[in-house]
C-alpha cells in the first residue's frame, strides 16, 4: 500500500474514532458518570462552610457537637447556616457557654434545628411558600418546626420562639446538600 493511502486510512480511522467518542460522550451513562465525578470532587457541607470565611463559629460549633461526620455523610441535607455575625449578635457569652463540653446536648439541639433532611433549593422552598398560601412550615432534623415566608424577594424563616431570620445567600451547592446562609441563629422555643 502506498504511503499516501496509508496516511489517508490512518486519518479516516482517527476521524472515525473521534466520532465514536463524540457519540459516546452524548450518552446518558457517560453524562451520569461525569456528573457523579463532578459531585464527588465538590466540597461537602462542612468543607464548604470552612471555606466561606463567614462560618468560623458555625464550624467550631459543629466540631464541638461532634456533627462533622454527620454533615460530611452523603445526606443530602439542607443547612440554614448562620454567619459569624449572627452568632455574635446572640447575648454575650452564649456561644462560649454552648461550646463547653457539658452543653453538648443543647448545642446539638440548636445546630440540628438548622438542618433539614433532603436537598431543598431556594426554588423548591419558594414553590412551597407560594403553594401554601404565603407561609410554609417544615420540620428540621431536631424535630422542631420552622416557617418560611417572603418579605419582598427575601426568604424569611421564623423559629419556634418567633425570631425572624433572613436568608442572605441561597443555594450554596455542596456535594451532600445545599447551604442557605442566614443572618440569624434559630433557637428552639
TORDRENKE-271603 format. One record per residue (C-alpha): residue in one letter; residue number from 1; x, z, y. Coordinates in steps of 0.001 Angstrom, whole numbers, plus 500000, padded with zeros to 6 digits. Layout:
BEGIN
{A,NUM,{X,Z,Y}}
...
***
This chain:
BEGIN
{X,1,{500000,500000,500000}}
{X,2,{501472,499068,503412}}
{X,3,{502316,501875,505852}}
{X,4,{499604,500865,508333}}
{X,5,{496963,501057,505567}}
{X,6,{498271,504486,504527}}
{X,7,{498068,505710,508136}}
{X,8,{494547,504342,508508}}
{X,9,{493483,506030,505263}}
{X,10,{495019,509336,506405}}
{X,11,{493322,509049,509805}}
{X,12,{489936,508383,508197}}
{X,13,{490457,511311,505818}}
{X,14,{491258,513595,508771}}
{X,15,{488199,512436,510693}}
{X,16,{486008,512927,507622}}
{X,17,{487394,516420,507089}}
{X,18,{486750,517351,510736}}
{X,19,{483228,516001,510452}}
{X,20,{482621,518093,507344}}
{X,21,{483965,521156,509161}}
{X,22,{481715,520454,512139}}
{X,23,{478701,520173,509840}}
{X,24,{479688,523345,508003}}
{X,25,{480029,525375,511223}}
{X,26,{476488,524433,512162}}
{X,27,{475064,526044,509027}}
{X,28,{473242,529371,509350}}
{X,29,{475535,531070,506810}}
{X,30,{478606,530178,508865}}
{X,31,{476913,531282,512103}}
{X,32,{475793,534590,510496}}
{X,33,{479326,535227,509263}}
{X,34,{480746,534745,512756}}
{X,35,{478016,536859,514372}}
{X,36,{478808,539708,511954}}
{X,37,{482540,539317,512572}}
{X,38,{481991,539454,516354}}
{X,39,{479780,542541,515990}}
{X,40,{482370,544242,513787}}
{X,41,{485021,543706,516454}}
{X,42,{482738,545097,519175}}
{X,43,{483261,548799,520013}}
{X,44,{480755,551345,518719}}
{X,45,{478753,553724,520919}}
{X,46,{481478,556366,521198}}
{X,47,{484273,553843,521813}}
{X,48,{482161,552115,524462}}
{X,49,{481372,555413,526209}}
{X,50,{485058,556318,526146}}
{X,51,{485894,553074,527906}}
{X,52,{483359,553192,530751}}
{X,53,{485225,555635,532957}}
{X,54,{481960,557468,533797}}
{X,55,{481137,559157,530477}}
{X,56,{484032,561602,530005}}
{X,57,{481731,564632,529952}}
{X,58,{479365,562953,527502}}
{X,59,{482234,562065,525169}}
{X,60,{483590,565637,525364}}
{X,61,{480115,566945,524542}}
{X,62,{479701,564536,521605}}
{X,63,{483047,565743,520233}}
{X,64,{482151,569435,520756}}
{X,65,{478847,568910,518925}}
{X,66,{480559,567078,516036}}
{X,67,{478400,563992,516631}}
{X,68,{481227,561439,516730}}
{X,69,{480778,560478,513072}}
{X,70,{477027,560053,513562}}
{X,71,{477367,557898,516669}}
{X,72,{480042,555705,515086}}
{X,73,{477934,555119,511948}}
{X,74,{476107,551787,511563}}
{X,75,{472868,553044,513142}}
{X,76,{471557,551313,515099}}
{X,77,{470906,553799,517885}}
{X,78,{469801,553645,521493}}
{X,79,{471578,556176,523686}}
{X,80,{470456,557181,527165}}
{X,81,{473925,558109,528412}}
{X,82,{474209,560439,531417}}
{X,83,{477151,559800,533720}}
{X,84,{479732,562415,534645}}
{X,85,{477927,562784,537986}}
{X,86,{474674,563507,536127}}
{X,87,{476329,566334,534190}}
{X,88,{477981,567599,537396}}
{X,89,{474532,567861,539017}}
{X,90,{473447,570491,536465}}
{X,91,{473604,574098,537657}}
{X,92,{477178,575387,537980}}
{X,93,{478673,576492,534666}}
{X,94,{476064,574736,532492}}
{X,95,{478425,572183,530945}}
{X,96,{481201,574733,530352}}
{X,97,{478709,577050,528650}}
{X,98,{477311,574256,526465}}
{X,99,{480794,573171,525347}}
{X,100,{481541,576612,523875}}
{X,101,{481528,576667,520043}}
{X,102,{478829,579365,519942}}
{X,103,{476454,576987,521795}}
{X,104,{476975,574013,519477}}
{X,105,{473351,574015,518225}}
{X,106,{471966,573945,521767}}
{X,107,{474417,571204,522760}}
{X,108,{473479,569158,519688}}
{X,109,{469803,569536,520555}}
{X,110,{470420,568288,524102}}
{X,111,{472581,565362,523017}}
{X,112,{470212,564180,520286}}
{X,113,{467440,564340,522900}}
{X,114,{469251,561339,524452}}
{X,115,{469260,559290,521230}}
{X,116,{466526,557074,519785}}
{X,117,{466720,555651,516267}}
{X,118,{466960,551862,516374}}
{X,119,{468168,549342,518921}}
{X,120,{465789,549388,521918}}
{X,121,{466997,546948,524570}}
{X,122,{465520,547108,528070}}
{X,123,{463315,544082,527361}}
{X,124,{461653,545883,524427}}
{X,125,{461235,549059,526482}}
{X,126,{459775,547021,529340}}
{X,127,{457324,545355,526974}}
{X,128,{456333,548743,525522}}
{X,129,{455747,550214,529004}}
{X,130,{453590,547272,530029}}
{X,131,{451749,547274,526701}}
{X,132,{450998,550986,527022}}
{X,133,{449437,550588,530451}}
{X,134,{452353,551643,532600}}
{X,135,{453802,554618,530728}}
{X,136,{455271,554664,527235}}
{X,137,{456145,557730,525139}}
{X,138,{458793,557605,522442}}
{X,139,{460415,560036,520025}}
{X,140,{464073,560989,520098}}
{X,141,{466324,561916,517196}}
{X,142,{465907,565544,518307}}
{X,143,{462185,565274,517546}}
{X,144,{461287,565554,521224}}
{X,145,{459301,563072,523290}}
{X,146,{460398,561162,526376}}
{X,147,{458199,558937,528504}}
{X,148,{459223,555823,530394}}
{X,149,{457625,554056,533328}}
{X,150,{458633,551764,536165}}
{X,151,{459478,552664,539728}}
{X,152,{459674,549194,541219}}
{X,153,{462078,547395,538883}}
{X,154,{463816,550567,537720}}
{X,155,{463019,552259,534420}}
{X,156,{462411,555969,534966}}
{X,157,{462496,558304,531964}}
{X,158,{460836,561713,532105}}
{X,159,{461837,564550,529786}}
{X,160,{459636,567305,528375}}
{X,161,{460202,569528,531417}}
{X,162,{459026,566794,533790}}
{X,163,{462507,565911,535133}}
{X,164,{462840,562237,536016}}
{X,165,{465981,560256,535289}}
{X,166,{466652,556651,536267}}
{X,167,{468284,554039,534070}}
{X,168,{471046,552834,536398}}
{X,169,{472509,550312,533963}}
{X,170,{470661,548938,530963}}
{X,171,{471760,547110,527843}}
{X,172,{475382,548041,527339}}
{X,173,{475683,546496,523878}}
{X,174,{477741,548164,521177}}
{X,175,{478421,547379,517523}}
{X,176,{475934,550010,516384}}
{X,177,{473320,550045,519117}}
{X,178,{472749,549918,522833}}
{X,179,{473501,552279,525715}}
{X,180,{471333,552722,528796}}
{X,181,{473288,554567,531500}}
{X,182,{471263,557282,533259}}
{X,183,{471685,559279,536457}}
{X,184,{470381,562496,534923}}
{X,185,{470506,564683,531830}}
{X,186,{467426,565246,529653}}
{X,187,{466779,568872,528810}}
{X,188,{464217,569905,526219}}
{X,189,{461172,571527,527840}}
***
